[in-house]
Structures are given as C-alpha cells and as structure tokens.
Amino acid sequence: MQASEKKQVQTQDVEPILKIRDLCVDYFLPNGILRAVNHVNLDVPTGKITGLVGESGSGKTTLTSAILRTVSNPGKITKGSILFGEKDIVSLSDKELREYRWRDVAMVFQAAQNCLNPTMTLQEQFIETYLAHKKDMSEKEIIEHVKKLLRAVRLDADRVLKSYPHEMSGGMKQRIMIAFAQLLEPEILFLDEPTTALDVITQDYIFRILKTVHQIKGTTMVLSTHDIAVVATLCDYMVVMYGGNIVEFGNIYDMFEQPCHPYTQLLIQAAPSLIGDVKERAAIPGTAPDLMQERKGCIFADRCPYADDICRQVEPETRVVSEEHTVACHKEIRGKAI
C-alpha cells in the first residue's frame, strides 16, 4: 500500500467534527526537505477529548499547526485536505482564516506568558480580542461574558481583569489562556502541552479544570502531549504519532488494555505508575528516524523488537482492529507486553 492510500482513522458512532485526508506537511530546509506530517488521515470525534501522543519530533505540533493553518516558514502544507464542515481549511483565504481562528477553533499554547501583551491590562486584551472578531456585544457585555469564563477556571475575575500579565503566576496565566480560548465559544479547543513548566500540583489543577469545562460545555478538545498518563486520565480517544505518521488510534480503554502497535506498548511501559512497587522506567531503545531521508517499509522498523524483512520493505496498511481501534502494523500483537 502506498502512503497516499492509507485509510482514514475514524470512529463509527460519532460524527467527526474534522476530517483530515492525505495531509502532508514539509519543511524546505537548505540541506533538503523534511516531511513532518506524512499522508495523515484522521477523523476527530465531535464533543470528545482526543489525545495526540508521541515523542518530541513525532509530528504532533506540526499537525495541530496545519489544522490551524499556522505552519511557519519554511514549512508548507504540500498535500491533502482538512475538512471542517463544508470548509477545506487548506484553501481558505486570509479573511476566512481570521474568521475560522478563535471563532471556530482556538488554541491554548504551552507558554502562556508569550501569548499575553505585557503592556495592556487583561481586561483590555479580552475586549480587544473579542471586538477584533465580533461586534455583537458592548464592552460592558463583553466584560460580563469574560467574568463568567474566568470564574469557570476558578479565578477571581475582578482582580484578574484589572491586572497586568506579570502580576499573575504561571498557573494563573495558563488558566487565563484557557478562558481566552473560549472567548468566542469555538467548536474545537486545541491544547499544545498546556502545563509545560508548571509544577505537578498546578498541572493536576489545570487538567481538572479542563475536564470540568468539557463536561459543562461539551467542547471538542484535542490535547497534544508526550505524557501518556495525562491522556489516560483526561481523554476519550488517543492518537499515537511516530515520525510524522499515525501508527495507532482508538478509544482509551482499547488503547491501554489492548495496545496493538509496538510503539504504543513501549510508550505505555515508559510511563511511571503510581500503583505497586517502584520500578525503573523503561526506555524506548534507538533514536527517532531522520525525516529528511526517504525510506521503505514501516517508519518504526529500526526500533521495533518484532521487525522482520517485510517490515523493512513494505509500508503497513492501516487495518481495523475493532469498531473504534485501528493500527498500522504488519504484526498481530494485540495486547502483548514487550
């Protein structure tokens, strides 16, 4: 099977809010072309939290950037489509993109302090952002709307609105960004490592808030993270990426009880456990692939304990394991421990 023939990863019972088809993103570098997202097909379930996991360099952030149409130079979407309803995001004009971002989709970045203007009060920033996209509320109405959002993320709204960003702690700024992302009530909320550099107590607090927001509003969320334990506790579905490819997709129960791809199994084994005796964390052997090199076969073959000649020569098809579970692997290793 050629890469362009990969099957889409989808759920059977939930109508997808996003349909990604044959998506490729390349970075045009002085010494060659780096393929960061490789013929990705994915249906994002509506009203669910989907976790996007993988090591650094797996393509998580680039895939999210492509969906938001924020891939930076020298990167470019070179193939495929991203369907949001009837719109193909890849072909939107600049004006249409301005309407799409914040109103349809919004993003919570990992470094909140870099997303806030240090010279403006937070009230000024909320009002300015809202009015840049919508004119249906007065400033007074916007402030009341923002106060509700801030209270939902457990902040003192009156204090926050009159403050400057530097007067807020890291955890408070991240919660402010969650409120910002909901300002225009988008249908999809993307979160890129939203608790990086925060202590574990604050991390847990942020994730509890996200879970509550999701339960109240039913907003579709896509969480990019290298922390598979977070996905286990927060998400409904999990997408595993490796070397720009989706290697496995499924609902959370199937992915942790019956992981089918060796890479998924190794990621789960590498996660620390709070149950039982303290054990040395397993490391995934080998190094990530060079994405500037063309290669045959499975992208994970060089690091896979099950790899044989067919794995090194033939790219695996994406096959259906169960109704909500697919995997790109030649081997039948469902649920095996490595």
C-alpha positions as CSV (number, residue, x, y, z in Angstrom):
1,M,0.0,0.0,0.0
2,Q,1.3,3.4,-0.9
3,A,1.3,6.2,1.6
4,S,-1.5,8.0,-0.3
5,E,-3.7,5.0,0.1
6,K,-3.7,5.0,3.9
7,K,-7.1,4.5,5.4
8,Q,-8.6,7.3,7.5
9,V,-8.6,6.8,11.2
10,Q,-12.2,7.2,12.4
11,T,-14.9,6.3,14.9
12,Q,-18.0,4.5,13.8
13,D,-20.7,6.1,16.1
14,V,-19.5,9.7,16.5
15,E,-19.8,12.1,13.6
16,P,-16.4,13.7,13.1
17,I,-16.0,17.4,13.5
18,L,-12.8,17.4,11.5
19,K,-11.9,15.2,8.6
20,I,-8.2,15.1,7.7
21,R,-7.3,13.4,4.4
22,D,-3.9,12.5,3.0
23,L,-2.3,15.5,4.7
24,C,1.4,16.2,4.2
25,V,3.5,19.0,5.7
26,D,7.1,19.6,4.5
27,Y,9.8,21.9,5.7
28,F,12.0,23.1,2.9
29,L,15.5,23.4,4.5
30,P,18.8,24.3,3.0
31,N,20.0,20.7,3.1
32,G,16.8,19.1,2.0
33,I,13.1,18.5,2.6
34,L,11.9,17.3,6.0
35,R,8.5,15.5,5.9
36,A,7.0,16.4,9.3
37,V,3.5,15.1,8.6
38,N,3.2,12.1,6.2
39,H,-0.1,11.3,4.5
40,V,-2.1,11.6,7.6
41,N,-5.8,10.6,7.6
42,L,-7.8,11.2,10.8
43,D,-11.4,11.9,11.8
44,V,-11.7,13.9,15.0
45,P,-14.8,12.9,17.1
46,T,-17.2,15.6,17.9
47,G,-17.7,16.5,21.6
48,K,-14.8,14.3,22.8
49,I,-11.3,14.8,24.1
50,T,-8.7,13.3,21.8
51,G,-5.1,12.9,23.0
52,L,-2.3,13.2,20.4
53,V,0.8,11.5,21.8
54,G,4.3,10.7,20.7
55,E,7.9,11.6,21.4
56,S,9.3,15.0,20.5
57,G,9.6,15.3,16.7
58,S,6.7,12.8,16.1
59,G,4.6,15.5,14.3
60,K,2.1,16.4,16.9
61,T,2.7,20.1,17.0
62,T,3.0,20.3,13.2
63,L,-0.3,18.5,12.7
64,T,-2.0,20.9,15.1
65,S,-0.4,23.9,13.3
66,A,-1.6,22.6,10.0
67,I,-5.2,22.4,11.3
68,L,-4.9,26.0,12.5
69,R,-3.1,27.0,9.3
70,T,-0.2,28.4,11.3
71,V,2.6,26.3,9.9
72,S,5.6,28.7,9.9
73,N,8.2,29.1,7.2
74,P,10.0,27.2,5.8
75,G,7.1,24.8,6.4
76,K,4.2,24.3,4.0
77,I,1.1,22.1,3.6
78,T,2.0,20.3,0.4
79,K,-0.9,17.8,0.0
80,G,-4.2,16.9,1.4
81,S,-7.3,18.5,2.9
82,I,-8.7,19.4,6.3
83,L,-12.5,19.5,6.3
84,F,-14.3,21.5,8.9
85,G,-18.0,21.1,7.9
86,E,-18.1,22.2,4.3
87,K,-14.9,24.2,4.5
88,D,-11.5,22.9,3.4
89,I,-9.2,24.8,5.8
90,V,-6.2,24.3,3.4
91,S,-7.8,26.5,0.8
92,L,-9.3,29.3,3.0
93,S,-8.5,32.9,2.2
94,D,-6.8,35.2,4.7
95,K,-10.2,36.8,5.6
96,E,-11.8,33.3,6.0
97,L,-8.9,32.2,8.2
98,R,-9.4,35.2,10.5
99,E,-13.0,34.1,11.0
100,Y,-12.0,30.4,11.4
101,R,-9.4,31.1,14.1
102,W,-10.9,31.9,17.5
103,R,-14.5,31.6,16.3
104,D,-14.4,28.0,15.0
105,V,-11.1,26.8,16.6
106,A,-8.9,28.1,19.3
107,M,-5.5,27.2,20.8
108,V,-4.0,27.1,24.3
109,F,-0.2,27.2,23.8
110,Q,2.3,25.8,26.2
111,A,3.9,29.2,27.1
112,A,1.1,31.4,28.3
113,Q,3.4,34.3,29.1
114,N,4.4,34.6,25.4
115,C,0.7,35.0,24.4
116,L,-0.2,37.9,26.6
117,N,0.7,41.6,25.9
118,P,2.7,42.8,28.9
119,T,1.7,46.5,28.3
120,M,-2.1,46.0,28.5
121,T,-4.4,45.0,31.3
122,L,-6.1,41.7,30.8
123,Q,-9.4,43.4,30.6
124,E,-8.2,45.5,27.6
125,Q,-6.8,42.4,26.0
126,F,-10.0,40.4,26.3
127,I,-12.1,43.3,24.9
128,E,-9.7,44.0,22.0
129,T,-9.6,40.3,21.1
130,Y,-13.4,39.9,21.1
131,L,-14.0,43.1,19.1
132,A,-11.5,42.0,16.5
133,H,-13.7,39.1,15.6
134,K,-17.3,40.1,16.7
135,K,-19.2,43.3,17.2
136,D,-22.4,41.9,18.7
137,M,-21.7,43.0,22.3
138,S,-21.0,46.2,24.1
139,E,-17.8,46.5,26.2
140,K,-19.9,46.1,29.3
141,E,-21.4,42.9,28.0
142,I,-18.0,41.5,26.9
143,I,-16.7,42.1,30.5
144,E,-19.6,40.2,32.0
145,H,-19.1,37.4,29.5
146,V,-15.3,37.3,30.4
147,K,-16.0,37.2,34.1
148,K,-18.1,34.0,33.6
149,L,-15.2,32.4,31.7
150,L,-12.7,33.4,34.4
151,R,-14.9,32.1,37.2
152,A,-15.2,28.8,35.3
153,V,-11.5,28.4,35.5
154,R,-11.5,29.3,39.2
155,L,-10.1,32.8,39.1
156,D,-11.0,36.0,40.8
157,A,-12.4,37.7,37.8
158,D,-12.4,41.3,39.2
159,R,-8.8,41.0,40.3
160,V,-7.6,39.4,37.0
161,L,-9.3,41.9,34.7
162,K,-7.6,44.9,36.3
163,S,-4.2,43.2,36.4
164,Y,-1.2,43.0,34.0
165,P,0.1,39.6,32.9
166,H,3.3,39.9,35.0
167,E,1.1,40.1,38.2
168,M,-0.2,36.6,37.6
169,S,1.5,33.3,38.4
170,G,2.3,30.7,35.7
171,G,-0.7,28.6,36.6
172,M,-3.0,31.6,36.7
173,K,-1.8,32.7,33.3
174,Q,-2.4,29.3,31.8
175,R,-6.0,29.4,33.2
176,I,-6.4,32.9,31.7
177,M,-5.4,31.4,28.3
178,I,-8.0,28.7,28.7
179,A,-10.6,31.4,29.3
180,F,-9.2,33.4,26.3
181,A,-9.5,30.3,24.1
182,Q,-13.2,30.1,25.0
183,L,-13.9,33.8,24.5
184,L,-15.7,33.3,21.1
185,E,-17.1,29.9,22.0
186,P,-15.1,27.9,19.4
187,E,-16.2,24.4,18.4
188,I,-12.7,22.9,18.9
189,L,-10.1,23.7,21.5
190,F,-6.5,22.7,20.8
191,L,-4.1,22.4,23.7
192,D,-0.4,22.0,23.0
193,E,1.4,20.8,26.1
194,P,-0.7,23.2,28.2
195,T,1.1,22.5,31.5
196,T,4.7,22.6,30.4
197,A,6.9,24.2,33.1
198,L,4.2,24.1,35.8
199,D,4.6,22.1,39.0
200,V,2.7,18.8,39.3
201,I,0.0,20.2,41.6
202,T,-0.8,23.0,39.3
203,Q,-0.7,20.6,36.3
204,D,-3.4,18.4,38.0
205,Y,-5.4,21.5,38.8
206,I,-5.3,22.7,35.2
207,F,-6.4,19.3,33.9
208,R,-9.3,19.1,36.4
209,I,-10.5,22.5,35.1
210,L,-10.3,21.3,31.5
211,K,-12.3,18.2,32.4
212,T,-14.9,20.4,34.1
213,V,-15.1,22.8,31.2
214,H,-15.6,19.9,28.8
215,Q,-18.3,18.4,30.9
216,I,-20.2,21.6,31.1
217,K,-19.8,22.9,27.5
218,G,-19.2,19.7,25.5
219,T,-16.4,21.4,23.5
220,T,-14.4,19.2,21.3
221,M,-10.8,19.2,22.6
222,V,-7.5,17.9,21.1
223,L,-4.6,17.6,23.6
224,S,-1.0,17.3,22.3
225,T,1.3,15.8,24.9
226,H,4.2,13.5,25.4
227,D,2.7,12.4,28.8
228,I,0.6,9.3,28.1
229,A,-0.5,9.2,31.7
230,V,-2.4,12.6,31.2
231,V,-4.1,11.1,28.2
232,A,-5.2,8.1,30.2
233,T,-7.0,10.3,32.8
234,L,-8.4,13.0,30.6
235,C,-9.1,11.8,27.1
236,D,-11.8,9.7,25.4
237,Y,-9.6,8.8,22.4
238,M,-5.9,8.5,21.7
239,V,-3.9,9.1,18.5
240,V,-0.3,7.8,18.5
241,M,2.1,9.5,16.2
242,Y,5.6,8.5,15.2
243,G,7.9,10.1,12.6
244,G,5.0,12.1,11.1
245,N,2.7,9.1,10.8
246,I,-0.3,8.0,12.8
247,V,0.5,4.4,13.9
248,E,-2.5,3.7,16.1
249,F,-5.8,5.2,17.1
250,G,-8.5,4.0,19.4
251,N,-10.7,4.7,22.4
252,I,-8.9,5.0,25.7
253,Y,-10.0,1.6,27.0
254,D,-8.8,-0.3,23.9
255,M,-5.6,1.6,23.7
256,F,-4.5,0.8,27.2
257,E,-6.0,-2.6,27.6
258,Q,-5.2,-3.9,24.1
259,P,-2.4,-1.8,22.5
260,C,-1.6,-3.2,19.1
261,H,1.4,-1.2,17.9
262,P,4.9,-1.9,19.5
263,Y,5.5,1.8,19.8
264,T,2.2,2.3,21.7
265,Q,3.2,-0.6,24.0
266,L,6.6,1.0,24.7
267,L,5.1,4.4,25.4
268,I,2.8,2.9,28.0
269,Q,5.6,0.9,29.6
270,A,7.7,4.1,29.7
271,A,5.1,5.9,31.7
272,P,5.6,5.9,35.5
273,S,3.0,4.1,37.6
274,L,1.6,5.1,41.0
275,I,0.4,1.6,41.7
276,G,2.6,-1.2,43.0
277,D,6.3,-1.3,43.7
278,V,8.6,1.5,42.3
279,K,10.3,0.2,39.2
280,E,12.9,1.6,36.9
281,R,11.2,3.3,33.9
282,A,11.6,1.5,30.6
283,A,13.3,3.5,27.9
284,I,12.4,3.1,24.2
285,P,15.6,1.8,22.5
286,G,17.1,3.5,19.5
287,T,16.7,7.0,18.1
288,A,13.9,8.8,16.2
289,P,14.1,8.5,12.4
290,D,15.7,11.0,10.1
291,L,12.7,12.6,8.4
292,M,14.8,14.0,5.7
293,Q,15.6,10.6,4.4
294,E,13.3,8.6,2.1
295,R,12.7,5.2,3.5
296,K,10.9,1.9,2.7
297,G,8.7,0.0,5.0
298,C,7.4,0.8,8.5
299,I,8.7,4.0,10.0
300,F,9.2,2.2,13.3
301,A,11.1,-0.8,12.0
302,D,14.6,0.2,13.1
303,R,13.4,0.4,16.8
304,C,10.8,-2.4,16.8
305,P,11.6,-5.7,18.6
306,Y,9.2,-7.6,16.2
307,A,10.6,-6.2,12.9
308,D,11.5,-8.5,10.1
309,D,12.1,-8.2,6.4
310,I,8.6,-7.3,5.4
311,C,8.5,-4.5,8.0
312,R,11.7,-3.0,6.5
313,Q,10.5,-3.3,2.9
314,V,6.7,-2.8,2.9
315,E,4.7,0.1,4.5
316,P,2.0,-1.5,6.7
317,E,-1.6,-0.8,5.9
318,T,-3.9,0.8,8.5
319,R,-6.1,-2.1,9.5
320,V,-9.2,-2.2,11.7
321,V,-8.8,-3.9,15.0
322,S,-12.2,-3.2,16.3
323,E,-15.0,-0.7,15.8
324,E,-13.0,2.2,17.3
325,H,-9.5,0.9,17.0
326,T,-7.1,0.9,14.1
327,V,-3.3,0.2,13.8
328,A,-0.6,0.4,11.1
329,C,1.4,-2.7,11.7
330,H,2.1,-6.0,9.9
331,K,2.2,-8.0,13.1
332,E,-0.8,-9.4,15.1
333,I,0.5,-8.5,18.6
334,R,-2.7,-7.3,20.2
335,G,-2.2,-6.7,23.9
336,K,1.2,-8.3,24.1
337,A,3.7,-7.0,26.5
338,I,7.2,-6.2,25.2
